Amino acid sequence: VSYNIEFAEVTGGTFWKAYTPEQIAGIEPFQVGKGENITDMYKDLMQVYAPINLYDEKLRKLAKELGTAWVRVSGTWATKTYYDFDGTCNGKVPEGYLNVLTKEQWIGVLDFVKAIGAKLMISVANCPGLHSADEPWHPAEAEKIFALSKEYGVPIDGAEFANEPNMMEETGFPHGYTAADYRRDQDLFFVWLRKNYPDCLCIGPSSVGDGLDFMGSEDSASGGGVEQLTKEKVSTEGLLKGTKEPLDVFSYHYYNGVSDRLASVMPSAHWAPEKANSEEYLYVPIHCAKVYVPIRDKYAADTEMWVTESGDAGGGGDTWASTYLDVLRTLNELAGFSTVSNGVIFHNTLAASDYGFLAREVFDPRPNYFAVLLWNRLMGTTCYDTKEPVREGAHVYAHSRKDGKPGFVYLVINNSLTETTKVELPKEAERYTLAGQDGNMRATIMTLNDKPLVLGEDNALPDLSPVVQPAGQVELAPGTCTFFVL
């Protein structure tokens, strides 16, 4: 498991406005202000944030606890960013760009990556300020950020050409940009990259939407609806067919749908919280992985498959993204993906908006943080077939032990909210059972074996020790996720 730090966090900028505590608890409905079009709606959905403090000791400590990871600094914002490393802009954004990255801000990223022992991945500028659609992409901006990173001693380890390029102009590309232009320019970028920075992985295409039926739906609301959001969208195959430069890693993005913020625009893409434990909801990421495997095999055979953005809902996450309810989806995604392919899943985000592992600015860990922390510590890289069909109350997965000792680690997700699940243990095991505090699925605090997972003095991690579970039958309460280490 790895994670994203949005480019908009690094530079400061516009991102999704936070939900209220009442909306998170599910006791206050989320409503979008009425506007004549999507742009008007966004004014009610977004707010301007100051840059993230990547030198914060608490942030660094909690990020490092997650273990070896990739840090992806990207997003639509990255496609439209000018690198003002010599300070000539004086805060003024050059024509054709939408924002500016300073040398100090990028060194903050490099210092963060170095401090936590991570690998760094980015995407680069490809907007009207750099070139027009009928002019080939050129590395004038890319060279700045790659050279500075290498010179500083924290080279960029992997790069995607662009973030969600199949959205074309919606992602910031020059006016009139086509799939053919993209194929031309991705090849140019990878040729340049392999010549000048040969140790950097060429990753792509970082597309979104294949396997999600709603991306082709006919929703309409508030001036344009889904057509405005996806009017220029092309398929992943449309991005790759005819490209000459091979990929080192195949990548795509996945979200279960769109958040409450965008529900009025794309109602068919939004899931009600009552469905968040359902079989159809939990199957979405596995279905997407199965859709992308043959595309990967066709255009990037024998490479790993990475999900370079992942979360419960595009648009900053649902109202329950920061609660225990989303842990079922997160753990089921990790385990289910492992049965389809090997690779890396990048959670969106580390510490921005409601789907972040950590709350913005204060960096308090949310339930998903501790769930992934346990996943990283317990689950090894070998995935086994449990021969158990996935069904309500019994999503059963098995991996090797992360500590390298003989044995297995089982993950059992009881996604029934009304019935217990019975498990027969052949021998004594270490047990880690996760639940919402006080049995509340929308609790902002998760428990481990009935103990709340909150930071202690000096931001010390809580006790993550298991309980010893004797051999024999074990009952797992509704809505719980349990790791058994045998």
ROGU-662115 format. One line per 3 residues: number of its first residue (from 1); for each residue x, y, z of C-alpha. Coordinates in steps of 0.2 Angstrom, whole numbers, plus 5000, padded with zeros to 4 digits. Layout:
REM ROGU-662115
NUM = X/Y/Z ~ ...
This chain:
REM ROGU-662115
1 = 5000/5000/5000 ~ 5006/5017/4995 ~ 4998/5034/4994
4 = 4996/5051/4985 ~ 5001/5068/4991 ~ 4991/5080/4979
7 = 5001/5093/4970 ~ 4988/5105/4976 ~ 4993/5101/4993
10 = 5011/5105/4990 ~ 5008/5122/4981 ~ 4993/5126/4991
13 = 4977/5128/4981 ~ 4959/5123/4979 ~ 4953/5106/4985
16 = 4937/5098/4992 ~ 4928/5107/5006 ~ 4927/5096/5022
19 = 4910/5088/5028 ~ 4903/5093/5044 ~ 4904/5081/5059
22 = 4885/5079/5058 ~ 4886/5074/5039 ~ 4900/5062/5044
25 = 4890/5054/5057 ~ 4875/5052/5045 ~ 4863/5063/5055
28 = 4863/5078/5043 ~ 4860/5076/5024 ~ 4873/5083/5012
31 = 4866/5096/5000 ~ 4874/5105/4986 ~ 4869/5123/4983
34 = 4859/5126/4967 ~ 4869/5134/4952 ~ 4867/5137/4934
37 = 4881/5125/4930 ~ 4895/5114/4937 ~ 4906/5129/4939
40 = 4894/5137/4951 ~ 4892/5121/4961 ~ 4910/5119/4963
43 = 4911/5136/4972 ~ 4901/5127/4986 ~ 4911/5111/4985
46 = 4929/5118/4985 ~ 4940/5129/4996 ~ 4957/5136/4996
49 = 4970/5127/5007 ~ 4987/5133/5012 ~ 5002/5121/5007
52 = 5004/5105/5018 ~ 5018/5106/5031 ~ 5028/5091/5026
55 = 5041/5094/5040 ~ 5028/5091/5053 ~ 5035/5078/5065
58 = 5018/5069/5068 ~ 5015/5068/5049 ~ 5032/5061/5046
61 = 5031/5048/5060 ~ 5014/5041/5055 ~ 5019/5040/5037
64 = 5035/5031/5041 ~ 5025/5019/5052 ~ 5016/5013/5037
67 = 5032/5005/5031 ~ 5041/5005/5014 ~ 5030/5015/5002
70 = 5029/5025/4986 ~ 5024/5043/4987 ~ 5015/5049/4972
73 = 5014/5068/4970 ~ 5002/5071/4955 ~ 4984/5074/4952
76 = 4976/5085/4939 ~ 4984/5100/4947 ~ 5001/5093/4942
79 = 4997/5094/4923 ~ 4995/5113/4924 ~ 5009/5118/4936
82 = 5024/5129/4931 ~ 5040/5125/4940 ~ 5047/5142/4946
85 = 5063/5136/4953 ~ 5073/5152/4949 ~ 5060/5163/4957
88 = 5056/5174/4942 ~ 5037/5173/4943 ~ 5036/5182/4959
91 = 5019/5173/4963 ~ 5012/5177/4945 ~ 5006/5162/4936
94 = 5013/5161/4918 ~ 5000/5161/4904 ~ 4994/5144/4900
97 = 4997/5137/4917 ~ 4985/5137/4932 ~ 4998/5137/4947
100 = 5016/5138/4952 ~ 5028/5127/4961 ~ 5043/5135/4970
103 = 5060/5127/4973 ~ 5057/5128/4992 ~ 5040/5118/4990
106 = 5048/5104/4980 ~ 5063/5103/4992 ~ 5050/5100/5005
109 = 5043/5085/4996 ~ 5061/5078/4993 ~ 5065/5080/5012
112 = 5049/5071/5016 ~ 5052/5057/5005 ~ 5070/5055/5011
115 = 5065/5056/5029 ~ 5052/5042/5028 ~ 5063/5031/5017
118 = 5050/5031/5002 ~ 5051/5031/4983 ~ 5045/5046/4973
121 = 5033/5046/4959 ~ 5026/5061/4949 ~ 5018/5066/4933
124 = 5023/5081/4923 ~ 5016/5097/4915 ~ 5007/5095/4898
127 = 4996/5111/4896 ~ 4993/5126/4885 ~ 5007/5135/4893
130 = 5020/5122/4888 ~ 5014/5118/4870 ~ 4998/5118/4859
133 = 4990/5102/4853 ~ 4998/5102/4836 ~ 5015/5105/4843
136 = 5025/5090/4851 ~ 5027/5090/4870 ~ 5045/5095/4875
139 = 5054/5093/4892 ~ 5057/5111/4896 ~ 5048/5109/4912
142 = 5051/5091/4916 ~ 5070/5094/4915 ~ 5068/5106/4929
145 = 5060/5095/4942 ~ 5070/5079/4937 ~ 5087/5088/4938
148 = 5083/5097/4954 ~ 5078/5080/4962 ~ 5093/5071/4956
151 = 5105/5085/4961 ~ 5097/5086/4979 ~ 5100/5067/4981
154 = 5082/5061/4980 ~ 5079/5056/4962 ~ 5062/5053/4955
157 = 5059/5034/4955 ~ 5044/5033/4943 ~ 5034/5044/4932
160 = 5017/5044/4923 ~ 5016/5056/4909 ~ 4999/5063/4915
163 = 4986/5061/4928 ~ 4970/5053/4921 ~ 4974/5058/4903
166 = 4958/5050/4895 ~ 4949/5065/4902 ~ 4959/5075/4889
169 = 4955/5094/4891 ~ 4946/5091/4907 ~ 4963/5086/4915
172 = 4972/5102/4908 ~ 4978/5097/4891 ~ 4980/5110/4877
175 = 4964/5114/4868 ~ 4959/5102/4854 ~ 4971/5088/4861
178 = 4967/5071/4855 ~ 4971/5053/4859 ~ 4983/5053/4845
181 = 4992/5068/4852 ~ 4993/5060/4869 ~ 5001/5044/4861
184 = 5014/5055/4852 ~ 5018/5064/4868 ~ 5019/5050/4880
187 = 5031/5041/4868 ~ 5041/5057/4867 ~ 5042/5058/4886
190 = 5047/5040/4889 ~ 5061/5042/4876 ~ 5067/5057/4885
193 = 5066/5049/4902 ~ 5075/5033/4897 ~ 5089/5043/4889
196 = 5092/5055/4903 ~ 5085/5046/4919 ~ 5086/5028/4914
199 = 5083/5022/4932 ~ 5066/5030/4933 ~ 5051/5018/4929
202 = 5040/5023/4915 ~ 5022/5020/4922 ~ 5006/5023/4913
205 = 4993/5027/4907 ~ 4985/5032/4924 ~ 4968/5031/4916
208 = 4951/5030/4924 ~ 4934/5024/4921 ~ 4936/5007/4912
211 = 4925/4994/4921 ~ 4914/5008/4929 ~ 4897/5007/4920
214 = 4892/5025/4926 ~ 4906/5033/4916 ~ 4895/5031/4901
217 = 4878/5034/4909 ~ 4866/5048/4904 ~ 4864/5057/4920
220 = 4860/5075/4919 ~ 4859/5088/4932 ~ 4864/5106/4935
223 = 4870/5111/4918 ~ 4878/5097/4909 ~ 4879/5083/4921
226 = 4890/5068/4917 ~ 4892/5074/4899 ~ 4902/5089/4905
229 = 4912/5079/4916 ~ 4917/5065/4903 ~ 4914/5074/4887
232 = 4931/5071/4880 ~ 4934/5054/4889 ~ 4943/5040/4879
235 = 4947/5022/4883 ~ 4963/5016/4890 ~ 4966/5006/4874
238 = 4963/5022/4865 ~ 4978/5030/4874 ~ 4989/5015/4871
241 = 4985/5008/4854 ~ 5000/5012/4843 ~ 5012/5018/4856
244 = 5030/5013/4853 ~ 5038/5015/4870 ~ 5034/5001/4882
247 = 5028/5003/4899 ~ 5038/4997/4914 ~ 5022/4997/4925
250 = 5004/4997/4919 ~ 4993/5009/4930 ~ 4975/5014/4931
253 = 4964/5023/4944 ~ 4949/5016/4953 ~ 4935/5024/4964
256 = 4919/5015/4968 ~ 4909/5030/4962 ~ 4907/5048/4965
259 = 4905/5056/4982 ~ 4890/5065/4990 ~ 4897/5081/4983
262 = 4895/5075/4965 ~ 4879/5065/4968 ~ 4867/5077/4961
265 = 4878/5078/4945 ~ 4880/5059/4943 ~ 4867/5051/4953
268 = 4870/5034/4945 ~ 4888/5034/4951 ~ 4884/5038/4969
271 = 4881/5024/4982 ~ 4870/5026/4997 ~ 4879/5022/5014
274 = 4866/5008/5016 ~ 4875/4999/5002 ~ 4893/5001/5008
277 = 4893/4984/5015 ~ 4884/4975/5000 ~ 4891/4962/4989
280 = 4889/4973/4973 ~ 4898/4988/4981 ~ 4913/4978/4988
283 = 4915/4969/4971 ~ 4918/4985/4961 ~ 4937/4986/4964
286 = 4939/4968/4960 ~ 4929/4970/4944 ~ 4939/4984/4939
289 = 4955/4975/4941 ~ 4948/4960/4931 ~ 4944/4973/4917
292 = 4961/4980/4917 ~ 4971/4964/4917 ~ 4968/4960/4898
295 = 4972/4978/4894 ~ 4988/4976/4904 ~ 4992/4959/4896
298 = 4990/4967/4878 ~ 5000/4983/4880 ~ 5012/4979/4895
301 = 5013/4960/4896 ~ 5023/4954/4911 ~ 5023/4970/4921
304 = 5015/4974/4937 ~ 4998/4982/4938 ~ 4997/4997/4949
307 = 4982/5007/4955 ~ 4989/5024/4956 ~ 4974/5032/4964
310 = 4961/5023/4974 ~ 4947/5027/4986 ~ 4929/5025/4990
313 = 4923/5040/4979 ~ 4930/5053/4968 ~ 4927/5070/4974
316 = 4936/5069/4990 ~ 4927/5054/4997 ~ 4909/5050/5004
319 = 4903/5057/5020 ~ 4908/5040/5028 ~ 4925/5039/5020
322 = 4934/5045/5037 ~ 4924/5032/5047 ~ 4925/5014/5051
325 = 4912/5010/5038 ~ 4925/5012/5024 ~ 4937/5000/5032
328 = 4927/4985/5024 ~ 4929/4992/5007 ~ 4948/4996/5009
331 = 4953/4979/5016 ~ 4942/4970/5004 ~ 4950/4980/4989
334 = 4967/4975/4995 ~ 4963/4957/4997 ~ 4953/4955/4982
337 = 4965/4964/4971 ~ 4979/4952/4977 ~ 4969/4938/4970
340 = 4969/4946/4953 ~ 4986/4953/4951 ~ 5002/4959/4960
343 = 5006/4977/4961 ~ 5005/4993/4972 ~ 4989/5002/4977
346 = 4990/5020/4980 ~ 4977/5027/4992 ~ 4971/5044/4989
349 = 4976/5053/5000 ~ 4989/5053/5014 ~ 4982/5068/5022
352 = 4969/5078/5011 ~ 4950/5078/5011 ~ 4939/5065/5019
355 = 4946/5050/5011 ~ 4964/5054/5018 ~ 4972/5041/5030
358 = 4976/5056/5041 ~ 4965/5071/5045 ~ 4971/5087/5036
361 = 4982/5099/5046 ~ 4980/5090/5063 ~ 4986/5073/5055
364 = 4975/5062/5067 ~ 4974/5045/5060 ~ 4957/5039/5054
367 = 4951/5020/5054 ~ 4958/5017/5037 ~ 4976/5022/5043
370 = 4976/5008/5056 ~ 4968/4995/5045 ~ 4982/4998/5032
373 = 4995/4998/5045 ~ 4990/4981/5051 ~ 4988/4975/5033
376 = 5006/4981/5030 ~ 5013/4973/5045 ~ 5004/4956/5044
379 = 5000/4951/5026 ~ 5015/4944/5016 ~ 5016/4945/4997
382 = 5011/4927/4993 ~ 4992/4926/4991 ~ 4983/4909/4993
385 = 4966/4902/4986 ~ 4955/4899/5002 ~ 4943/4889/4992
388 = 4929/4899/5001 ~ 4917/4908/4989 ~ 4915/4926/4993
391 = 4898/4929/5001 ~ 4889/4940/5014 ~ 4897/4938/5030
394 = 4912/4928/5024 ~ 4925/4937/5013 ~ 4939/4925/5017
397 = 4957/4929/5011 ~ 4974/4921/5015 ~ 4992/4927/5013
400 = 5009/4922/5019 ~ 5015/4929/5035 ~ 5024/4946/5033
403 = 5037/4941/5046 ~ 5043/4927/5035 ~ 5038/4913/5048
406 = 5029/4897/5042 ~ 5011/4899/5042 ~ 4997/4909/5035
409 = 4987/4926/5039 ~ 4969/4925/5036 ~ 4958/4940/5034
412 = 4939/4937/5037 ~ 4927/4951/5033 ~ 4910/4949/5040
415 = 4901/4962/5030 ~ 4884/4957/5037 ~ 4877/4970/5048
418 = 4865/4958/5057 ~ 4872/4941/5058 ~ 4888/4934/5066
421 = 4900/4923/5056 ~ 4907/4907/5063 ~ 4925/4902/5060
424 = 4934/4885/5065 ~ 4952/4887/5069 ~ 4963/4872/5068
427 = 4975/4878/5080 ~ 4979/4893/5092 ~ 4980/4909/5083
430 = 4984/4928/5085 ~ 4968/4937/5083 ~ 4966/4956/5077
433 = 4947/4961/5076 ~ 4943/4978/5070 ~ 4926/4986/5073
436 = 4918/5003/5075 ~ 4918/5010/5092 ~ 4903/5006/5102
439 = 4897/4995/5087 ~ 4894/5011/5077 ~ 4899/5008/5058
442 = 4901/5026/5056 ~ 4912/5029/5071 ~ 4927/5040/5068
445 = 4937/5029/5080 ~ 4940/5011/5077 ~ 4943/4997/5090
448 = 4956/4983/5090 ~ 4950/4969/5100 ~ 4938/4981/5109
451 = 4952/4994/5113 ~ 4950/5011/5104 ~ 4964/5015/5092
454 = 4969/5033/5096 ~ 4987/5041/5098 ~ 4995/5042/5115
457 = 5006/5054/5123 ~ 5019/5062/5111 ~ 5009/5054/5097
460 = 5013/5037/5101 ~ 5004/5023/5092 ~ 4991/5013/5102
463 = 4995/4995/5107 ~ 4992/4985/5092 ~ 4995/4968/5100
466 = 4984/4953/5096 ~ 4974/4943/5108 ~ 4978/4924/5109
469 = 4963/4914/5101 ~ 4962/4896/5106 ~ 4959/4883/5093
472 = 4940/4879/5090 ~ 4925/4889/5084 ~ 4925/4908/5085
475 = 4911/4919/5082 ~ 4914/4936/5073 ~ 4902/4950/5076
478 = 4892/4958/5062 ~ 4902/4972/5053 ~ 4919/4966/5059
481 = 4936/4963/5050 ~ 4947/4950/5058 ~ 4965/4945/5055
484 = 4970/4928/5061 ~ 4989/4924/5061 ~ 4992/4905/5062
